[in-house]
Amino acid sequence: MLQRVWGTQKFHGASRDCLVNDEKTSSHETSAGRTSSKQPVLVIHGGAGTMSKEGSTPEMREKYREALRSALRAGHAVLEKGGEAMDAAVAAVTYMEDCPLFNAGKGAVFNVAGKNELETSLMLSKPPSTHRDIPKSRRGLTITLITRLKNPAKAVRAIYLSPEAAPHASLSGSEAEDIATSLGQEAVDPSYYFTERRWREHRRGLGLPELPLPPGQGDGDVSLDMMPTGTVGAVCLDSHGCIASVTSTGGKTNKLVGRIGDTPTFAAGFWAEEWEEQGWRRKWKRLMGRSVKRSMGISGTGDGDYFLRLSTASTVAHRMKYGHESLEKAAKAAVEELRVNGGIGGIIAVDGKGNVAMPLNCSGMYRGQWIDGVPKVAIFDDDPLE
């Protein structure tokens, strides 16, 4: 069992401690990405777990780093044109869904029956500025048990923006797929998700021979798998003050058929919210001419069953909302709660002031942030963003 939460990161050559009190801004938050309210912020993750430097090569690590950089570039390209947080987050996640290195989309893991069942979610702190017709109460949408959509992240966005087609908060299986395809989303044959390394991992985990491969399958690349399970996600704050969280996954290797994880479960693996301060804090901020609104967005990765049991994502929001904690303090406490209860993982989170938190309680988490005009990424717990 790991004995602590890693919360110290190095940014721009300086080591910063993550622990802060109440509503103060930590030095980690300042150097890691504190921005003005009008400057967009984009952070991503590609999974967390017990990866090790000893179990990888510099070449392998660089492939993951470049993939993370490319995902950040995809999201930033949207923001650069004045785009919405939702669209930037979807663009970043879509890139990772298309990249077979990650456990989402093309690189998704197999369940115990040798099938892929994908999950994804979208949540916003407030409706996107370009879609004012979306009710504020809609908040977000999730889809799960997906077996034939090329990009679940694009699909969940399309359904979220079409309340007349699906007024619900969560959908699953063929009905979700049919609605998505009716809205123009691309359908694929289930074989599209196949990658040789995930298949070998699936068979090995069941104690079965890795070969032969299914007929017509095989990409010859089995050397890049550094982490057997995980999730991809993005959290973005746009120039309009909206925070969007998008998360996508193939779930856990050899999960039971029909298992539903934290990724499509509100409050567990993701959350986004905007609220107004109350009581004396509200009066004081108004007296000082400051906004009484606070907001945040979060995406988690790791052992989803523990995120589910502990409502990890909404715990961060509630510690901020009712305990008046900073983003960093709340995020670190939630990840520590995971560790104490036996769950490994990490989260990425952004608040309405542009503060960023990326705590983890394991040896590594693929992560990155767009900082000062360039994508900066890290893998292991002691890696700086660079």
KEZANU-927337 format. One record per residue (C-alpha): residue number from 1; residue in one letter; x, y, z. Coordinates in pm, whole numbers, always signed. Each point is the difference from the previous one (the first is absolute). Example, Ala and Ser with C-alpha at 12.3 -4.5 7.8 and 13.67 -1.06 7.14 Angstrom:
BEGIN
<rec zamar="1" nukol="A" px="+1230" py="-450" pz="+780"/>
<rec zamar="2" nukol="S" px="+137" py="+344" pz="-66"/>
//
This chain:
BEGIN
<rec zamar="1" nukol="M" px="+0" py="+0" pz="+0"/>
<rec zamar="2" nukol="L" px="+135" py="+341" pz="-90"/>
<rec zamar="3" nukol="Q" px="+43" py="+217" pz="+303"/>
<rec zamar="4" nukol="R" px="-64" py="+352" pz="-117"/>
<rec zamar="5" nukol="V" px="-161" py="+226" pz="-253"/>
<rec zamar="6" nukol="W" px="+242" py="+162" pz="-241"/>
<rec zamar="7" nukol="G" px="-88" py="+366" pz="-12"/>
<rec zamar="8" nukol="T" px="+331" py="+172" pz="-65"/>
<rec zamar="9" nukol="Q" px="+81" py="+90" pz="-357"/>
<rec zamar="10" nukol="K" px="+274" py="+197" pz="-166"/>
<rec zamar="11" nukol="F" px="-93" py="+274" pz="-241"/>
<rec zamar="12" nukol="H" px="+234" py="+239" pz="-178"/>
<rec zamar="13" nukol="G" px="+288" py="-139" pz="+204"/>
<rec zamar="14" nukol="A" px="-154" py="+52" pz="+343"/>
<rec zamar="15" nukol="S" px="-137" py="-261" pz="+241"/>
<rec zamar="16" nukol="R" px="-333" py="+97" pz="+155"/>
<rec zamar="17" nukol="D" px="-198" py="-160" pz="+279"/>
<rec zamar="18" nukol="C" px="-366" py="-57" pz="-77"/>
<rec zamar="19" nukol="L" px="-154" py="+25" pz="+345"/>
<rec zamar="20" nukol="V" px="-182" py="+326" pz="+67"/>
<rec zamar="21" nukol="N" px="-259" py="+122" pz="+246"/>
<rec zamar="22" nukol="D" px="-351" py="+135" pz="-54"/>
<rec zamar="23" nukol="E" px="-30" py="+232" pz="-301"/>
<rec zamar="24" nukol="K" px="+364" py="+100" pz="-35"/>
<rec zamar="25" nukol="T" px="+172" py="-61" pz="-331"/>
<rec zamar="26" nukol="S" px="+286" py="-248" pz="+32"/>
<rec zamar="27" nukol="S" px="+338" py="+60" pz="-153"/>
<rec zamar="28" nukol="H" px="-62" py="-318" pz="-201"/>
<rec zamar="29" nukol="E" px="-312" py="+151" pz="-147"/>
<rec zamar="30" nukol="T" px="+176" py="+326" pz="-82"/>
<rec zamar="31" nukol="S" px="+290" py="-153" pz="-191"/>
<rec zamar="32" nukol="A" px="-196" py="-292" pz="-140"/>
<rec zamar="33" nukol="G" px="-256" py="+204" pz="-184"/>
<rec zamar="34" nukol="R" px="-170" py="+281" pz="+193"/>
<rec zamar="35" nukol="T" px="-142" py="+227" pz="-265"/>
<rec zamar="36" nukol="S" px="-231" py="+293" pz="-36"/>
<rec zamar="37" nukol="S" px="-369" py="-82" pz="-31"/>
<rec zamar="38" nukol="K" px="+9" py="+85" pz="-372"/>
<rec zamar="39" nukol="Q" px="+291" py="-230" pz="-87"/>
<rec zamar="40" nukol="P" px="-99" py="-357" pz="-89"/>
<rec zamar="41" nukol="V" px="+148" py="-295" pz="+189"/>
<rec zamar="42" nukol="L" px="+31" py="-355" pz="-133"/>
<rec zamar="43" nukol="V" px="+120" py="-306" pz="+193"/>
<rec zamar="44" nukol="I" px="-13" py="-367" pz="-97"/>
<rec zamar="45" nukol="H" px="+73" py="-346" pz="+135"/>
<rec zamar="46" nukol="G" px="+54" py="-332" pz="-170"/>
<rec zamar="47" nukol="G" px="-27" py="-240" pz="+292"/>
<rec zamar="48" nukol="A" px="+162" py="-68" pz="+336"/>
<rec zamar="49" nukol="G" px="+147" py="-311" pz="+159"/>
<rec zamar="50" nukol="T" px="+307" py="-182" pz="+125"/>
<rec zamar="51" nukol="M" px="+222" py="+60" pz="-302"/>
<rec zamar="52" nukol="S" px="+377" py="+12" pz="+55"/>
<rec zamar="53" nukol="K" px="+298" py="+154" pz="-173"/>
<rec zamar="54" nukol="E" px="+179" py="-331" pz="+32"/>
<rec zamar="55" nukol="G" px="-275" py="-169" pz="-198"/>
<rec zamar="56" nukol="S" px="+25" py="+234" pz="-297"/>
<rec zamar="57" nukol="T" px="+254" py="+145" pz="-240"/>
<rec zamar="58" nukol="P" px="+65" py="+366" pz="-89"/>
<rec zamar="59" nukol="E" px="-142" py="-71" pz="-344"/>
<rec zamar="60" nukol="M" px="-322" py="-141" pz="+144"/>
<rec zamar="61" nukol="R" px="-40" py="+292" pz="+238"/>
<rec zamar="62" nukol="E" px="+54" py="+251" pz="-278"/>
<rec zamar="63" nukol="K" px="-278" py="-157" pz="-208"/>
<rec zamar="64" nukol="Y" px="-242" py="+60" pz="+285"/>
<rec zamar="65" nukol="R" px="+131" py="+351" pz="+59"/>
<rec zamar="66" nukol="E" px="-41" py="+93" pz="-363"/>
<rec zamar="67" nukol="A" px="-351" py="-144" pz="-5"/>
<rec zamar="68" nukol="L" px="-90" py="+215" pz="+301"/>
<rec zamar="69" nukol="R" px="+149" py="+306" pz="-169"/>
<rec zamar="70" nukol="S" px="-202" py="-70" pz="-313"/>
<rec zamar="71" nukol="A" px="-320" py="-30" pz="+203"/>
<rec zamar="72" nukol="L" px="+71" py="+337" pz="+161"/>
<rec zamar="73" nukol="R" px="+66" py="+153" pz="-342"/>
<rec zamar="74" nukol="A" px="-334" py="-132" pz="-124"/>
<rec zamar="75" nukol="G" px="-185" py="+161" pz="+290"/>
<rec zamar="76" nukol="H" px="+197" py="+323" pz="-13"/>
<rec zamar="77" nukol="A" px="-74" py="+39" pz="-373"/>
<rec zamar="78" nukol="V" px="-367" py="+34" pz="+94"/>
<rec zamar="79" nukol="L" px="+68" py="+254" pz="+274"/>
<rec zamar="80" nukol="E" px="+231" py="+200" pz="-224"/>
<rec zamar="81" nukol="K" px="-297" py="+69" pz="-226"/>
<rec zamar="82" nukol="G" px="-215" py="+112" pz="+292"/>
<rec zamar="83" nukol="G" px="-169" py="-336" pz="+34"/>
<rec zamar="84" nukol="E" px="-193" py="-143" pz="+291"/>
<rec zamar="85" nukol="A" px="+147" py="-197" pz="+291"/>
<rec zamar="86" nukol="M" px="-226" py="-290" pz="-95"/>
<rec zamar="87" nukol="D" px="+132" py="-16" pz="-354"/>
<rec zamar="88" nukol="A" px="+364" py="+35" pz="+106"/>
<rec zamar="89" nukol="A" px="-36" py="-280" pz="+256"/>
<rec zamar="90" nukol="V" px="-175" py="-224" pz="-253"/>
<rec zamar="91" nukol="A" px="+276" py="+66" pz="-255"/>
<rec zamar="92" nukol="A" px="+272" py="-95" pz="+247"/>
<rec zamar="93" nukol="V" px="-179" py="-316" pz="+110"/>
<rec zamar="94" nukol="T" px="-85" py="-97" pz="-358"/>
<rec zamar="95" nukol="Y" px="+369" py="+6" pz="-86"/>
<rec zamar="96" nukol="M" px="+70" py="-241" pz="+286"/>
<rec zamar="97" nukol="E" px="-292" py="-222" pz="-103"/>
<rec zamar="98" nukol="D" px="+156" py="-27" pz="-346"/>
<rec zamar="99" nukol="C" px="+345" py="-75" pz="+142"/>
<rec zamar="100" nukol="P" px="+46" py="-372" pz="+80"/>
<rec zamar="101" nukol="L" px="+238" py="+81" pz="+286"/>
<rec zamar="102" nukol="F" px="-290" py="+88" pz="+230"/>
<rec zamar="103" nukol="N" px="-286" py="-202" pz="+148"/>
<rec zamar="104" nukol="A" px="-278" py="+174" pz="-190"/>
<rec zamar="105" nukol="G" px="-140" py="-37" pz="-350"/>
<rec zamar="106" nukol="K" px="+252" py="-178" pz="-222"/>
<rec zamar="107" nukol="G" px="+213" py="-119" pz="+293"/>
<rec zamar="108" nukol="A" px="-281" py="-112" pz="+231"/>
<rec zamar="109" nukol="V" px="+47" py="-305" pz="+221"/>
<rec zamar="110" nukol="F" px="-203" py="-320" pz="-29"/>
<rec zamar="111" nukol="N" px="-255" py="-130" pz="+248"/>
<rec zamar="112" nukol="V" px="-2" py="-357" pz="+129"/>
<rec zamar="113" nukol="A" px="-187" py="-114" pz="-313"/>
<rec zamar="114" nukol="G" px="+259" py="+151" pz="-234"/>
<rec zamar="115" nukol="K" px="-223" py="+293" pz="-101"/>
<rec zamar="116" nukol="N" px="+43" py="+378" pz="+27"/>
<rec zamar="117" nukol="E" px="-257" py="+202" pz="+195"/>
<rec zamar="118" nukol="L" px="+77" py="+371" pz="+1"/>
<rec zamar="119" nukol="E" px="-118" py="+282" pz="+227"/>
<rec zamar="120" nukol="T" px="+17" py="+378" pz="-8"/>
<rec zamar="121" nukol="S" px="-134" py="+311" pz="+169"/>
<rec zamar="122" nukol="L" px="-36" py="+374" pz="-47"/>
<rec zamar="123" nukol="M" px="-85" py="+258" pz="+265"/>
<rec zamar="124" nukol="L" px="+8" py="+381" pz="+1"/>
<rec zamar="125" nukol="S" px="-3" py="+258" pz="+276"/>
<rec zamar="126" nukol="K" px="-256" py="+195" pz="-206"/>
<rec zamar="127" nukol="P" px="-148" py="-26" pz="-350"/>
<rec zamar="128" nukol="P" px="+238" py="+85" pz="-285"/>
<rec zamar="129" nukol="S" px="-28" py="+360" pz="-116"/>
<rec zamar="130" nukol="T" px="-75" py="-105" pz="-358"/>
<rec zamar="131" nukol="H" px="-290" py="-224" pz="+106"/>
<rec zamar="132" nukol="R" px="-213" py="+218" pz="+224"/>
<rec zamar="133" nukol="D" px="-300" py="-221" pz="-69"/>
<rec zamar="134" nukol="I" px="+148" py="-279" pz="+211"/>
<rec zamar="135" nukol="P" px="-172" py="+5" pz="+340"/>
<rec zamar="136" nukol="K" px="+231" py="+77" pz="+288"/>
<rec zamar="137" nukol="S" px="-144" py="-301" pz="+179"/>
<rec zamar="138" nukol="R" px="+126" py="-237" pz="-272"/>
<rec zamar="139" nukol="R" px="+353" py="+22" pz="+145"/>
<rec zamar="140" nukol="G" px="+145" py="-293" pz="-196"/>
<rec zamar="141" nukol="L" px="-52" py="-344" pz="-150"/>
<rec zamar="142" nukol="T" px="+154" py="-346" pz="+11"/>
<rec zamar="143" nukol="I" px="-9" py="-305" pz="-226"/>
<rec zamar="144" nukol="T" px="+119" py="-350" pz="+85"/>
<rec zamar="145" nukol="L" px="+20" py="-356" pz="-137"/>
<rec zamar="146" nukol="I" px="+97" py="+139" pz="-339"/>
<rec zamar="147" nukol="T" px="+115" py="-259" pz="-255"/>
<rec zamar="148" nukol="R" px="-16" py="+170" pz="-340"/>
<rec zamar="149" nukol="L" px="+67" py="+373" pz="+18"/>
<rec zamar="150" nukol="K" px="+337" py="+120" pz="-128"/>
<rec zamar="151" nukol="N" px="+24" py="+297" pz="+237"/>
<rec zamar="152" nukol="P" px="-214" py="-14" pz="+313"/>
<rec zamar="153" nukol="A" px="+116" py="+350" pz="+99"/>
<rec zamar="154" nukol="K" px="-146" py="+151" pz="-317"/>
<rec zamar="155" nukol="A" px="-312" py="-207" pz="+46"/>
<rec zamar="156" nukol="V" px="-67" py="+116" pz="+355"/>
<rec zamar="157" nukol="R" px="+42" py="+362" pz="-112"/>
<rec zamar="158" nukol="A" px="-250" py="-48" pz="-284"/>
<rec zamar="159" nukol="I" px="-258" py="-157" pz="+231"/>
<rec zamar="160" nukol="Y" px="+52" py="+265" pz="+269"/>
<rec zamar="161" nukol="L" px="-72" py="+270" pz="-256"/>
<rec zamar="162" nukol="S" px="-320" py="-179" pz="-109"/>
<rec zamar="163" nukol="P" px="-231" py="-12" pz="+303"/>
<rec zamar="164" nukol="E" px="-293" py="-59" pz="-232"/>
<rec zamar="165" nukol="A" px="+158" py="-330" pz="-108"/>
<rec zamar="166" nukol="A" px="+98" py="-109" pz="+350"/>
<rec zamar="167" nukol="P" px="-135" py="+194" pz="+299"/>
<rec zamar="168" nukol="H" px="+172" py="-236" pz="+245"/>
<rec zamar="169" nukol="A" px="+330" py="+37" pz="+185"/>
<rec zamar="170" nukol="S" px="+134" py="-348" pz="-79"/>
<rec zamar="171" nukol="L" px="-44" py="-249" pz="-284"/>
<rec zamar="172" nukol="S" px="+146" py="-340" pz="-77"/>
<rec zamar="173" nukol="G" px="+48" py="-257" pz="-271"/>
<rec zamar="174" nukol="S" px="-170" py="-14" pz="-335"/>
<rec zamar="175" nukol="E" px="-247" py="+281" pz="+72"/>
<rec zamar="176" nukol="A" px="+283" py="+243" pz="+73"/>
<rec zamar="177" nukol="E" px="+177" py="-117" pz="-314"/>
<rec zamar="178" nukol="D" px="-311" py="+36" pz="-216"/>
<rec zamar="179" nukol="I" px="-63" py="+353" pz="+125"/>
<rec zamar="180" nukol="A" px="+363" py="+95" pz="-58"/>
<rec zamar="181" nukol="T" px="+6" py="-135" pz="-355"/>
<rec zamar="182" nukol="S" px="-328" py="+178" pz="-75"/>
<rec zamar="183" nukol="L" px="+181" py="+318" pz="+99"/>
<rec zamar="184" nukol="G" px="+280" py="-67" pz="-246"/>
<rec zamar="185" nukol="Q" px="+251" py="-186" pz="+217"/>
<rec zamar="186" nukol="E" px="+216" py="-263" pz="-167"/>
<rec zamar="187" nukol="A" px="-75" py="-366" pz="+68"/>
<rec zamar="188" nukol="V" px="+268" py="-269" pz="-31"/>
<rec zamar="189" nukol="D" px="+21" py="-376" pz="+6"/>
<rec zamar="190" nukol="P" px="+101" py="-122" pz="+350"/>
<rec zamar="191" nukol="S" px="+325" py="-131" pz="-149"/>
<rec zamar="192" nukol="Y" px="+111" py="+363" pz="-40"/>
<rec zamar="193" nukol="Y" px="+94" py="+14" pz="+369"/>
<rec zamar="194" nukol="F" px="+236" py="-296" pz="-20"/>
<rec zamar="195" nukol="T" px="+367" py="+41" pz="+86"/>
<rec zamar="196" nukol="E" px="+233" py="-292" pz="+40"/>
<rec zamar="197" nukol="R" px="+149" py="+112" pz="+330"/>
<rec zamar="198" nukol="R" px="-343" py="+37" pz="+162"/>
<rec zamar="199" nukol="W" px="-104" py="-341" pz="-129"/>
<rec zamar="200" nukol="R" px="+315" py="-162" pz="+139"/>
<rec zamar="201" nukol="E" px="-56" py="+177" pz="+330"/>
<rec zamar="202" nukol="H" px="-358" py="-131" pz="+11"/>
<rec zamar="203" nukol="R" px="+104" py="-359" pz="-72"/>
<rec zamar="204" nukol="R" px="+295" py="+13" pz="+238"/>
<rec zamar="205" nukol="G" px="-221" py="+130" pz="+279"/>
<rec zamar="206" nukol="L" px="-231" py="-301" pz="-41"/>
<rec zamar="207" nukol="G" px="+290" py="-246" pz="-5"/>
<rec zamar="208" nukol="L" px="-68" py="-85" pz="-365"/>
<rec zamar="209" nukol="P" px="+244" py="-26" pz="-294"/>
<rec zamar="210" nukol="E" px="+64" py="+338" pz="-161"/>
<rec zamar="211" nukol="L" px="+13" py="-158" pz="-346"/>
<rec zamar="212" nukol="P" px="-145" py="-54" pz="-246"/>
<rec zamar="213" nukol="L" px="-154" py="+341" pz="-53"/>
<rec zamar="214" nukol="P" px="-358" py="+33" pz="-127"/>
<rec zamar="215" nukol="P" px="-20" py="-47" pz="-380"/>
<rec zamar="216" nukol="G" px="+108" py="+305" pz="-194"/>
<rec zamar="217" nukol="Q" px="+128" py="+183" pz="+308"/>
<rec zamar="218" nukol="G" px="+347" py="+100" pz="+117"/>
<rec zamar="219" nukol="D" px="+206" py="+315" pz="-22"/>
<rec zamar="220" nukol="G" px="+335" py="-146" pz="+106"/>
<rec zamar="221" nukol="D" px="+54" py="+262" pz="+268"/>
<rec zamar="222" nukol="V" px="-4" py="-137" pz="+353"/>
<rec zamar="223" nukol="S" px="+275" py="+203" pz="+165"/>
<rec zamar="224" nukol="L" px="-169" py="+324" pz="+102"/>
<rec zamar="225" nukol="D" px="-243" py="-111" pz="+268"/>
<rec zamar="226" nukol="M" px="+120" py="+168" pz="+317"/>
<rec zamar="227" nukol="M" px="-329" py="-13" pz="+189"/>
<rec zamar="228" nukol="P" px="-269" py="-267" pz="-23"/>
<rec zamar="229" nukol="T" px="-299" py="+219" pz="+90"/>
<rec zamar="230" nukol="G" px="-83" py="+366" pz="-7"/>
<rec zamar="231" nukol="T" px="-209" py="+280" pz="-137"/>
<rec zamar="232" nukol="V" px="+54" py="+310" pz="-212"/>
<rec zamar="233" nukol="G" px="-145" py="+337" pz="+82"/>
<rec zamar="234" nukol="A" px="+18" py="+375" pz="-48"/>
<rec zamar="235" nukol="V" px="-114" py="+297" pz="+206"/>
<rec zamar="236" nukol="C" px="-16" py="+342" pz="-160"/>
<rec zamar="237" nukol="L" px="-86" py="+355" pz="+106"/>
<rec zamar="238" nukol="D" px="-88" py="+227" pz="-291"/>
<rec zamar="239" nukol="S" px="-2" py="+377" pz="-41"/>
<rec zamar="240" nukol="H" px="-371" py="+8" pz="+86"/>
<rec zamar="241" nukol="G" px="+61" py="-150" pz="+343"/>
<rec zamar="242" nukol="C" px="-150" py="-339" pz="-82"/>
<rec zamar="243" nukol="I" px="+181" py="-311" pz="+126"/>
<rec zamar="244" nukol="A" px="-51" py="-328" pz="-183"/>
<rec zamar="245" nukol="S" px="+106" py="-350" pz="+103"/>
<rec zamar="246" nukol="V" px="+16" py="-283" pz="-256"/>
<rec zamar="247" nukol="T" px="+107" py="-352" pz="+96"/>
<rec zamar="248" nukol="S" px="+20" py="-319" pz="-208"/>
<rec zamar="249" nukol="T" px="+110" py="-357" pz="+68"/>
<rec zamar="250" nukol="G" px="-10" py="-365" pz="-91"/>
<rec zamar="251" nukol="G" px="-27" py="-86" pz="+368"/>
<rec zamar="252" nukol="K" px="+191" py="-269" pz="+186"/>
<rec zamar="253" nukol="T" px="+174" py="-290" pz="-169"/>
<rec zamar="254" nukol="N" px="-212" py="-316" pz="+31"/>
<rec zamar="255" nukol="K" px="-288" py="+182" pz="+168"/>
<rec zamar="256" nukol="L" px="-327" py="-191" pz="+15"/>
<rec zamar="257" nukol="V" px="-232" py="+46" pz="-297"/>
<rec zamar="258" nukol="G" px="-226" py="+298" pz="+63"/>
<rec zamar="259" nukol="R" px="+218" py="+152" pz="+272"/>
<rec zamar="260" nukol="I" px="-54" py="+376" pz="+33"/>
<rec zamar="261" nukol="G" px="+285" py="+204" pz="+141"/>
<rec zamar="262" nukol="D" px="+61" py="+346" pz="+135"/>
<rec zamar="263" nukol="T" px="+49" py="+166" pz="-339"/>
<rec zamar="264" nukol="P" px="-374" py="+5" pz="-88"/>
<rec zamar="265" nukol="T" px="-111" py="+55" pz="+360"/>
<rec zamar="266" nukol="F" px="-71" py="+356" pz="+113"/>
<rec zamar="267" nukol="A" px="+194" py="+99" pz="+315"/>
<rec zamar="268" nukol="A" px="+237" py="-297" pz="-17"/>
<rec zamar="269" nukol="G" px="+249" py="+39" pz="-286"/>
<rec zamar="270" nukol="F" px="-93" py="+349" pz="-115"/>
<rec zamar="271" nukol="W" px="-176" py="+318" pz="+107"/>
<rec zamar="272" nukol="A" px="-46" py="+367" pz="-94"/>
<rec zamar="273" nukol="E" px="-192" py="+264" pz="+192"/>
<rec zamar="274" nukol="E" px="-49" py="+373" pz="+48"/>
<rec zamar="275" nukol="W" px="-144" py="+149" pz="+319"/>
<rec zamar="276" nukol="E" px="-25" py="+327" pz="+190"/>
<rec zamar="277" nukol="E" px="+157" py="+64" pz="+337"/>
<rec zamar="278" nukol="Q" px="-241" py="+48" pz="+288"/>
<rec zamar="279" nukol="G" px="+7" py="+162" pz="+343"/>
<rec zamar="280" nukol="W" px="+272" py="+236" pz="+111"/>
<rec zamar="281" nukol="R" px="+228" py="-100" pz="-288"/>
<rec zamar="282" nukol="R" px="-264" py="+117" pz="-247"/>
<rec zamar="283" nukol="K" px="-43" py="+332" pz="+181"/>
<rec zamar="284" nukol="W" px="+373" py="+54" pz="+29"/>
<rec zamar="285" nukol="K" px="+69" py="-75" pz="-367"/>
<rec zamar="286" nukol="R" px="-277" py="+232" pz="-112"/>
<rec zamar="287" nukol="L" px="+135" py="+270" pz="+226"/>
<rec zamar="288" nukol="M" px="+342" py="-45" pz="-159"/>
<rec zamar="289" nukol="G" px="-149" py="-1" pz="-350"/>
<rec zamar="290" nukol="R" px="+97" py="-363" pz="-60"/>
<rec zamar="291" nukol="S" px="-203" py="-271" pz="-168"/>
<rec zamar="292" nukol="V" px="-200" py="-224" pz="+232"/>
<rec zamar="293" nukol="K" px="+12" py="-286" pz="-253"/>
<rec zamar="294" nukol="R" px="+230" py="-301" pz="+27"/>
<rec zamar="295" nukol="S" px="+30" py="-290" pz="-240"/>
<rec zamar="296" nukol="M" px="+200" py="-312" pz="-63"/>
<rec zamar="297" nukol="G" px="+34" py="-302" pz="-227"/>
<rec zamar="298" nukol="I" px="+169" py="-336" pz="+58"/>
<rec zamar="299" nukol="S" px="+85" py="-324" pz="-179"/>
<rec zamar="300" nukol="G" px="+136" py="-306" pz="+178"/>
<rec zamar="301" nukol="T" px="+198" py="-308" pz="-93"/>
<rec zamar="302" nukol="G" px="+100" py="-314" pz="+183"/>
<rec zamar="303" nukol="D" px="-194" py="-274" pz="+176"/>
<rec zamar="304" nukol="G" px="-353" py="+108" pz="-88"/>
<rec zamar="305" nukol="D" px="-175" py="-219" pz="+255"/>
<rec zamar="306" nukol="Y" px="+153" py="+209" pz="+278"/>
<rec zamar="307" nukol="F" px="-92" py="+326" pz="-172"/>
<rec zamar="308" nukol="L" px="-356" py="-136" pz="-9"/>
<rec zamar="309" nukol="R" px="-9" py="-101" pz="+366"/>
<rec zamar="310" nukol="L" px="+139" py="+331" pz="+118"/>
<rec zamar="311" nukol="S" px="-164" py="+243" pz="-249"/>
<rec zamar="312" nukol="T" px="+349" py="+138" pz="-48"/>
<rec zamar="313" nukol="A" px="-74" py="+265" pz="-263"/>
<rec zamar="314" nukol="S" px="-290" py="+170" pz="+176"/>
<rec zamar="315" nukol="T" px="+188" py="-25" pz="+330"/>
<rec zamar="316" nukol="V" px="+249" py="+251" pz="-139"/>
<rec zamar="317" nukol="A" px="-281" py="+238" pz="-97"/>
<rec zamar="318" nukol="H" px="-174" py="-34" pz="+334"/>
<rec zamar="319" nukol="R" px="+317" py="+63" pz="+198"/>
<rec zamar="320" nukol="M" px="+39" py="+320" pz="-200"/>
<rec zamar="321" nukol="K" px="-366" py="+99" pz="+19"/>
<rec zamar="322" nukol="Y" px="-81" py="-81" pz="+361"/>
<rec zamar="323" nukol="G" px="+347" py="-17" pz="+158"/>
<rec zamar="324" nukol="H" px="+127" py="+305" pz="-190"/>
<rec zamar="325" nukol="E" px="+321" py="-180" pz="-88"/>
<rec zamar="326" nukol="S" px="+227" py="+84" pz="-290"/>
<rec zamar="327" nukol="L" px="-9" py="-223" pz="-306"/>
<rec zamar="328" nukol="E" px="+339" py="-145" pz="+85"/>
<rec zamar="329" nukol="K" px="-79" py="-83" pz="+361"/>
<rec zamar="330" nukol="A" px="-333" py="-159" pz="-89"/>
<rec zamar="331" nukol="A" px="+148" py="-203" pz="-287"/>
<rec zamar="332" nukol="K" px="+290" py="-127" pz="+206"/>
<rec zamar="333" nukol="A" px="-230" py="-102" pz="+287"/>
<rec zamar="334" nukol="A" px="-227" py="-198" pz="-236"/>
<rec zamar="335" nukol="V" px="+293" py="-187" pz="-153"/>
<rec zamar="336" nukol="E" px="+136" py="-75" pz="+346"/>
<rec zamar="337" nukol="E" px="-342" py="-139" pz="+94"/>
<rec zamar="338" nukol="L" px="+28" py="-235" pz="-297"/>
<rec zamar="339" nukol="R" px="+340" py="-123" pz="+124"/>
<rec zamar="340" nukol="V" px="-119" py="-55" pz="+356"/>
<rec zamar="341" nukol="N" px="-284" py="-216" pz="-129"/>
<rec zamar="342" nukol="G" px="+221" py="-204" pz="-228"/>
<rec zamar="343" nukol="G" px="-55" py="+176" pz="-333"/>
<rec zamar="344" nukol="I" px="+275" py="+127" pz="-227"/>
<rec zamar="345" nukol="G" px="-40" py="+283" pz="-245"/>
<rec zamar="346" nukol="G" px="+19" py="+369" pz="-64"/>
<rec zamar="347" nukol="I" px="-207" py="+294" pz="-116"/>
<rec zamar="348" nukol="I" px="+34" py="+311" pz="-209"/>
<rec zamar="349" nukol="A" px="-203" py="+304" pz="+101"/>
<rec zamar="350" nukol="V" px="-44" py="+366" pz="-92"/>
<rec zamar="351" nukol="D" px="-186" py="+277" pz="+179"/>
<rec zamar="352" nukol="G" px="-159" py="+321" pz="-127"/>
<rec zamar="353" nukol="K" px="+311" py="+204" pz="+80"/>
<rec zamar="354" nukol="G" px="+216" py="-223" pz="-216"/>
<rec zamar="355" nukol="N" px="+165" py="-189" pz="+286"/>
<rec zamar="356" nukol="V" px="+105" py="-355" pz="-88"/>
<rec zamar="357" nukol="A" px="+40" py="-308" pz="+220"/>
<rec zamar="358" nukol="M" px="+139" py="-339" pz="-106"/>
<rec zamar="359" nukol="P" px="+47" py="-212" pz="+316"/>
<rec zamar="360" nukol="L" px="+64" py="-374" pz="-20"/>
<rec zamar="361" nukol="N" px="+60" py="-276" pz="+253"/>
<rec zamar="362" nukol="C" px="+191" py="-241" pz="-221"/>
<rec zamar="363" nukol="S" px="+328" py="-16" pz="-187"/>
<rec zamar="364" nukol="G" px="-123" py="+167" pz="-315"/>
<rec zamar="365" nukol="M" px="-275" py="+177" pz="-193"/>
<rec zamar="366" nukol="Y" px="+22" py="+104" pz="-363"/>
<rec zamar="367" nukol="R" px="-85" py="+370" pz="+18"/>
<rec zamar="368" nukol="G" px="+55" py="+332" pz="-168"/>
<rec zamar="369" nukol="Q" px="-90" py="+366" pz="-13"/>
<rec zamar="370" nukol="W" px="+24" py="+275" pz="-258"/>
<rec zamar="371" nukol="I" px="+236" py="+254" pz="+162"/>
<rec zamar="372" nukol="D" px="+145" py="+319" pz="-147"/>
<rec zamar="373" nukol="G" px="-84" py="-99" pz="-355"/>
<rec zamar="374" nukol="V" px="+142" py="-353" pz="+8"/>
<rec zamar="375" nukol="P" px="-123" py="-345" pz="+106"/>
<rec zamar="376" nukol="K" px="+175" py="-128" pz="+313"/>
<rec zamar="377" nukol="V" px="-37" py="-360" pz="+113"/>
<rec zamar="378" nukol="A" px="+111" py="-247" pz="+265"/>
<rec zamar="379" nukol="I" px="-34" py="-371" pz="+75"/>
<rec zamar="380" nukol="F" px="+145" py="-99" pz="+336"/>
<rec zamar="381" nukol="D" px="-87" py="+144" pz="+339"/>
<rec zamar="382" nukol="D" px="+328" py="+189" pz="+31"/>
<rec zamar="383" nukol="D" px="+7" py="+128" pz="-357"/>
<rec zamar="384" nukol="P" px="-30" py="+375" pz="-62"/>
<rec zamar="385" nukol="L" px="-229" py="+118" pz="-275"/>
<rec zamar="386" nukol="E" px="+231" py="+63" pz="-291"/>
//
